[in-house]
Amino acid sequence: MSAVIGGAFEFFVSWFMETAFGAVAWDYTGTFLSIDGRTNGMFMAMWGMLGVLWIKALLPKMLDVVNLIPWKLRYTVTAIATALMLVNAIMTLQSLDCWYGRLSGHVPETPIEQFYATYFDNDFMANRFESMTINPDSATRGSGGAVGWRSRLGAIRSRAEAARLRVGPVVFARKRPLRRSSCCSGLLDVWNAWPCESVRSALGASTPRIALEQGFVSCRSE
């Protein structure tokens, strides 16, 4: 079981890093029982042996030490350790994301991006992750890989701004408001005030029409 869990975790981390950042930290292609180069039989066997060692030898001794800590202090230590791990994980992902952005040609603009560009620049990241290479074209986060989510977000903002400038008087095309219920009154307020026709037309769609009948919503184009 430890071998399967360890191998699956290693495979997922490798896949996530390459998909999100175009990063490759290890490649087992051509080795014994290689699975897409992300894990292989030898390392899965090592994960299995480490799992047995942990359960049989290390875990009982660690529990003896933990039981010596008073309960109140144990909660405090656990909370502090958890907070530090979360901060470490978030900063690691952000530093990788900013590194990816800089290699993609994105100029740091936000305070967070400028912070990582100053204290975790390309040289620092390359030295810290010596075996890792980042190729933005290998990432699948946006069109063409290197474009990334920033360009997609910029395109969405530009399109929304153009729609806002082009939108004319609000047109309501409902026949009657939906019947209210205690569980969805807030949603009905949104539906009953949504300028679907003018917004959708500004975005380039054919003239839409909202028909609200029998308490059901359907949106169709003419």
N, C-alpha and C positions, 0 to 999 in steps of 0.2 A: 504494500500500500504506500509506503514512504517513497518507493521508487516511482510509482505512478504519479503521486502528488508532486514530487520534486520535478519530474520531467515535464508535467503539464504546466507547472508554474514557470519553469525556465522557458518553455515554448511560448507561453502567453507574454512574458516580459519581452522576449526577443521580438515577437510579432508587434506588440504595442509600440515599442521604441522605433521600429522601422516604419510602421504605419504613421505614427504621429510626428516623428522628427526626422525620418530618413536616417536613423542612427543604427549602426551595426557594431555591437560590442564583442560578439563572438560568432563564429561561423564554423560549424562542424561538418560541412559538406565533404563527402568522400570518406568519412570515418565510419566505424562499425555501427550499424543500425541507426544511421543518421536520419532524423525526421526533419526534412526541409532545411537542414543545416542549423536548426534552432536548438536541438538537443540530440543526444545519441545514447546508445546502449551503455557505454562505459559510465557516463555521468549519471544515468538513471540508476545503475547499480551502486554508484557511490552515494546517491541520495538514499537508496534503500539501506545501505550499511550505516549511514549516519543516523537514519531514523531508528534502527535497532539499538545503536549505541546510546541515543538520547533516551529512549524509553526504558531500557534495561539498566543503564549505569548512571547517566547524568541527572535525569529527572527526579529519581528518589532522593538523591543527595541535595538537589536544589530545593525540593519541597521541605526537607528537614531544616534548611537554613531559613526559608521563608516563614515557617511556623514559629521561628524564634522572634520574629518581628511582631510587636503589638498590633492589634487590629487597626486602631486609629492611625498609627504611623504608617501601616501598610497601605491604607487608602491614600494617604498623602503622597507617599513614594510612587504609587501606581499612577496617580493623577499627574504628577510632575513628569514621570517617564513618558506617559502617553502624550502630554502636551509637547514635549521635546521631539518625540518621534513624528508628530503631525507637522510641526514647524520644519523639521528636516525634510520630510517628504514633499511638502509644498514648495519649499525653496529649491529643492533639487529639480522638481518638474518645471518651475518657473525659470530657473537658470538654463535648463535645456531648451525650453521654449524660446527664450531670448537669444540663445546661441544659434538656434535654428533660424530665427528671424534675421539675425545679422548676416548669416551666411546666405540667406535668400535675397539679400540686398535691401532689407527693411532698415530704415534709419530709426534709432530709438527716439521715441517721442514722449511717451508717458513717463511719470516719475519712476514707476517700477522698472520700465525698460532702461531708463538712464542709470538707475541704481545698479542693475546687473551688468550694464555695459561698463560701469566704472570699477566695480569690485569683483566681477566675475566675467572678465573680458575673454576674447577668443583664446589668447595665450594661456590664461589661467585654466580655462575649461579643457583645452587640448592637453595641458600638463597633468590635470587631475584625472581625466579619462584617457589615459595613454593608449589603450587598446581600442578606443571607440572612434569611428569615422562617421561623419554626417554628410549625406548627399541629399540636399533638399528635393532633387528630382525623383528620389525614391519614395518620398512621402506621398500619401494619398489624401491629405487633409483638404486639398483644394484642387481646382482645375490646373492640370499641368504639374502638380506636386509643389513646385517652388512658389506658386502664387500664395498658397496657404490660406488660413482663415482670415487674416487681416485684409487681404485683397477682396475676398468674398464679402466681408463685413462692409468694406468701403463701397463695393458695388451696390449692396443692399441699401446703404444710407443714401447714395446718390440717386437710386431709383425712387426711394421714398420721398426725397426732397423734390425731385422732378414731379412726382405725383401730387405733392402738396401744392406746387406752383400751378399745375395744370388743372387741378380740380375746380369745378364750377360750383354753382349752387347745389346744396345737398338735395338729393331726390329720394323720396321714400316711396317704395312700391309695394308696401304690405297691404293686405286686405283688412286685417284686423290683428290686434296684438294677441300674443299667446296667452293662454289661461295660466294664471299664477298658481304656484304651489309653494308651500313653506320651505321646501328644500332647494328651489331653484329660482327664487324671486330675483336675486341679484343677476343671474344669467339672463333672465327675461328682460330686465331693464336694458342690458347691453344689446340684446337682439332687437328690442323695440326702438332703439335709438341709433342703430348702425347704418351709416350712409353707404350701403353696399353698392348702389348703382353708380354713383359719381366716382367713388374710389376705384372700383373695378374698371370703369371706363378709362380713368386716367392712367391706369397701368397697362392699357393696350388691349384688354379683353373685349370681346363683343358685348353689346349692351345686356347686362344681366337683369334678372328680375327675381325678386324674392316673393314666394307665395307662402303665406302662413295660413294654413287651414287645418282644422281639426286638431290643433295643438301640435302639429308637426311642422318642421322647417325643411324646405327644399329650395335649392338655388339652381336655376337653369339659365342657359343663354339662348337668346332668340336668334 
